[in-house]
Amino acid sequence: MKKLIALIVLAASFYSCSDLYDIKETVYLIKEGKHESSIENSANPKGLRTLKSETLNLTVRFDESVRYNLGNKNQQDINKLFGFADCNSLHHENSARFGWNYNPETDQVDIFTYVYQKKKRLYQQIGSMEIGTAVDMSISLEDHQYRFLFEDQSVVVERGAACDTGVYYLLYPYFGGDEVAPQDIRLYITEHLN
């Protein structure tokens, strides 16, 4: 009987370990008139999750719902894609994430590094991507800097804080700036475990 129980426990542990490595695309929905996203068709809220390694690896895809024209200067505001707060800080103190906005002139999504460094916001465009195309991107913690990778582009940004251990809570898709989403917007994100 003990051998049977041990065998069942062992089999269950293999099953649950393999589930940890399943890569599933998550659809984040930002509803019209809102800033915050939710997971589409899920009764489970996003909840507080933390970075599990020194690198956040993602595959991101945008569909046609990201085409918007605000008709004002806020068209250039950077929406937030995904990232993490750094070193036990709040995200408006120290954090790293990717940002995005829709560029109606090119009909592409422009991608940005978006960092808070000791409460100072820094950003720069790292590239652009076509709607409907999936692109791999990552943010790595490297001593006193973040390394952003987007396709073949690499950008290094100094960290505002450095620590050996801490809580690095994840930051989810968010629309704005000042404006709320002008229509329902869907972002497709796959997190890859290291």
N, C-alpha and C positions, 0 to 999 in steps of 0.2 A: 504494500500500500504506500509506503514511504517513497519507493522508487517511482510509482505512478504519479504521486503528487509532485515529486521533483521534476519528472518529465513534463508534466503539464505547465509548471512554473517556467521551466526552461523554454518550452515552445511559446508560451505567452510573451516571454521577454524578447524572443526573436521577432515576433509579430509586431510588438509595440516599437521596437527599435527601427524596424524597416519603415514603419509609418512616419517616423520622425524625418526621414529623408525623402518622402514623397513631395514633389514640387507641384503645387497647385496654384493656378492663377486666381487671384482674388480681385473681384470687381468692387472698386470703391465708388460710391455714388455721392455726388454733391448735388443736393436737390436745389431746384430753382428757388432763389430768395434766401439761400443759406450760405454760410462760410464753411462749416464743418462737413466732413464726409462720414458716411457709414458704409458698412459692408452690405452690398446689395443682396436681397433675398436671404438675409440671415437674422435669426432671432437673437443671436449672440452679439453683444456690443463689442467694439474693438478692444476695450479694456486697456489697462496699463500693461505694457509689455516692454521688455528691456533688450538691449543689444546683447547677444550671446557670444560674440567674438570681437576681434579688433577690426573686422571688416563687415560692412553691410553690403551684400551683393544682391542686385535686383535685375529683373528683366521687366521693362516697362513698355506698354503699348497704349496709344491713344486712339479713340475712334472718332467718327465725324461729330459727335456731341461736343467736342472741344472747340469747334468753330464758333466764335462769338465776335461781335463787334459792338463795343460799348459806346462808340461815337464820341469819345472824349479822351483826355490824357491818361485816364486810368487803364486804357487798353494795354499800356506798357507796364502796369503793375505786375509784380512777380507773384504768381500763385505758388503754394508750397506743395511739393510732390511727396517726399519721404526723407527721413533722416533720424537724428537722435540728439537729445540734450547731452551735454558733456560734464563729467566730473561733479556729480551731485548738484549741478546748477539748474536753474529754471531755463527754459529754452530761449527766453529773451535776454539771458545773460551770456551763456555759452552753449552753442549748438552748431551742428553741421547738417545741411540737407540740400537736396536738389530742389530747384525751383523751375517753374515753366510759365510760359504764356503763349497764346496763339497769335501768330503774326499773319494778319490778313493779306499783307502785300506778297508774301511768299507762299501762303497756304501751308505753312509748316508750324510745328511747335518748337519754339526756342527754349533751350535748356540752360539753366544757370547753376553756378555754385551759389549757395545762400548760407552765410555764416553769421552768427553772433559771436563777437569776440569781446569779452568784458563789457557787454551791453551795447557795443558798437556793431551796427549791421554792415556787412560787406557782401558784395555780390559781383559776379561777372559772368558773361555768357561763355559757355563751354562748347556749345554746338547747337545744331537744329536737327529735327527728325521729321520724317514724313508721317502723316496720319495713316494709321493702319499697320505701320511697321514696328516690330518689336526690337528694342535696343537694350543691350546689357550695359549696366552702369554700377559703380561701387563707390563707397566712401570708406577709407581706411584711417585708423588712428595710428600715427607714426610718431612716437615721442612727443615733440612739441608742434606737430603739424597734422593737418588732414590732407589726404591725397584723394582727389576726385578723379575717377576714370569714367569717360563717356566715349564709347567706340574707341578710336585711336588717340583721343585727346586726354592728356593728364594735366591737372592743375593742382598745385600745392598751395594751401592757405595755412598760415600760422594759427595755432590754437590759442584761445584766450585763457585757458587753464590747462594744467597738466597734473595728472594724478595717476598713481599706480592702480588704484581700485576706486570704484565708485558706482553710482547708479547712472546708467545711460538709457533713459526711457525713450521709446520710439515716438516719432512725430509723424502723423498721418497726413494724407492730402487735405488741403485747405484752400479755398478760393479767396483771393484778395490779399491784400490791400483793403481799400475803402469799400469797394463794390462787393455785392453779393453775387452769386452765380446767376447769370441772366436766363439760364435754362438748366434742366437736369444735365449734369456732366458726369461721364463715366471714365475712370482710369483703371487700367488693367495692370496689376503688379504681381510679380512672382518673386518671392524671397527665396534665395538659395542659401542653404546651410553650408558652412565651410567644412 
